[in-house]
Amino acid sequence: MNPLYIFLHRLTKKLELQADLDVVNKIIVVYFVNITGIALNLFYGIFALISHDYTLAIVLFSAVAALSLTLALLHFGKQQLLSRVLIALISAAGFTYLLHTGAS
């Protein structure tokens, strides 16, 4: 069975327990932003390692670790507001670093 299908089945089964559609939509958006951030930071972190830019790779891989912890916090702890704030802070820190260094 496809791992993405298994993940979405588990996610939607958990979301079926909540009655408010607005809350469910917010949780799905947070999951999507978090998983997209993990995938993109991991992708560009590997490219940074290949191009021998170790500082950028460390920043991107630490963002992957922080986003993964935030995803675990959302999945196991059901801390929706805290997860949204942490995602915003991690993104702001990453963008600030990239603006400061010029992404080079």
C-alpha positions as CSV (number, residue, x, y, z in Angstrom):
1,M,0.0,0.0,0.0
2,N,1.2,3.5,-0.8
3,P,2.7,5.3,2.3
4,L,1.1,8.6,1.3
5,Y,-2.3,6.9,1.3
6,I,-1.7,5.3,4.7
7,F,-0.6,8.7,6.1
8,L,-3.7,10.5,4.7
9,H,-6.0,7.7,6.0
10,R,-4.6,8.0,9.5
11,L,-4.8,11.8,9.3
12,T,-8.4,11.9,8.1
13,K,-9.5,9.2,10.6
14,K,-8.1,11.4,13.4
15,L,-9.8,14.5,11.9
16,E,-13.1,12.7,11.7
17,L,-13.3,12.9,15.4
18,Q,-13.5,16.7,15.3
19,A,-16.9,18.1,14.3
20,D,-15.9,21.7,13.4
21,L,-14.9,22.0,9.7
22,D,-13.0,25.2,10.3
23,V,-10.7,23.5,12.8
24,V,-10.2,20.5,10.4
25,N,-9.2,22.8,7.6
26,K,-6.7,24.7,9.7
27,I,-5.1,21.5,10.8
28,I,-4.9,20.2,7.2
29,V,-3.2,23.5,6.2
30,V,-0.7,23.3,9.1
31,Y,0.1,19.7,8.1
32,F,0.6,20.7,4.4
33,V,2.8,23.7,5.2
34,N,4.8,21.6,7.7
35,I,5.4,18.7,5.4
36,T,6.1,21.0,2.4
37,G,8.7,22.9,4.5
38,I,10.4,19.7,5.6
39,A,10.6,18.4,2.0
40,L,11.9,21.6,0.5
41,N,14.4,22.3,3.3
42,L,15.7,18.7,3.0
43,F,15.9,19.0,-0.8
44,Y,17.8,22.3,-0.7
45,G,19.9,21.1,2.2
46,I,21.2,18.2,0.1
47,F,22.0,20.6,-2.7
48,A,23.9,22.8,-0.2
49,L,25.9,19.8,0.9
50,I,26.7,18.9,-2.7
51,S,27.9,22.4,-3.4
52,H,30.0,22.4,-0.2
53,D,28.1,25.2,1.5
54,Y,28.1,23.7,4.9
55,T,26.7,26.6,6.9
56,L,23.6,26.8,4.7
57,A,23.2,23.0,4.9
58,I,23.4,23.1,8.7
59,V,20.7,25.8,8.8
60,L,18.4,24.0,6.4
61,F,18.9,20.6,8.2
62,S,18.2,22.2,11.6
63,A,15.0,23.7,10.1
64,V,14.1,20.2,9.0
65,A,14.7,18.9,12.6
66,A,12.7,21.8,14.1
67,L,9.8,21.3,11.6
68,S,9.8,17.6,12.3
69,L,9.5,18.2,16.1
70,T,6.7,20.7,15.4
71,L,4.9,18.1,13.3
72,A,5.3,15.5,16.1
73,L,4.0,18.1,18.6
74,L,1.0,18.7,16.4
75,H,0.4,15.0,15.8
76,F,0.9,13.7,19.3
77,G,0.2,16.7,21.5
78,K,-2.6,18.3,19.5
79,Q,-1.1,21.8,20.2
80,Q,-2.5,23.5,17.1
81,L,-1.8,27.1,18.1
82,L,1.7,26.4,19.3
83,S,2.5,24.5,16.1
84,R,1.3,27.4,13.9
85,V,3.4,29.8,15.9
86,L,6.5,27.6,15.8
87,I,6.2,27.1,12.0
88,A,6.0,30.9,11.6
89,L,9.0,31.4,13.8
90,I,11.1,28.7,12.0
91,S,10.2,30.2,8.6
92,A,11.0,33.7,9.8
93,A,14.4,32.6,11.1
94,G,15.2,30.8,7.9
95,F,14.2,33.8,5.7
96,T,16.1,36.2,8.0
97,Y,19.2,34.0,7.6
98,L,18.8,33.8,3.8
99,L,18.3,37.6,3.6
100,H,21.3,38.2,5.8
101,T,23.7,36.0,3.9
102,G,22.3,36.4,0.4
103,A,21.7,32.6,0.2
104,S,25.3,32.1,-0.8
